[in-house]
Amino acid sequence: MGFSRQPRDIARRLGEKSRARSDGWRRETFTLPRTDARAKAREWFDRYPKAAYMTEIEFWRELEDGRIEFVMRRLPSAD
């Protein structure tokens, strides 16, 4: 997966890392077409079951172009 080097993307990734260290949650942000977003969320729930990892969709929104931006979070305790 290639990472964008635009300042806003770098700042977002650094912010996510610092939040993960401070509150114990692992977070990942995705921006995908609706069907791909559903598949990615299902992949996370299958890989990190809610009972063991407390996996959830922390935030989501629909962008003007129809894509879905969302944040998945889970606890790393069962890793």
Buried (B, 14 or more C-beta within 10 A) or exposed (E): EEEEEEEEEEEEEEEBEEBBEEEEBBBBBBEBEEEEBEEBBEEBBEEBEEEEBBBBEBEEEEEEEEBBBBBBBBBEEEE
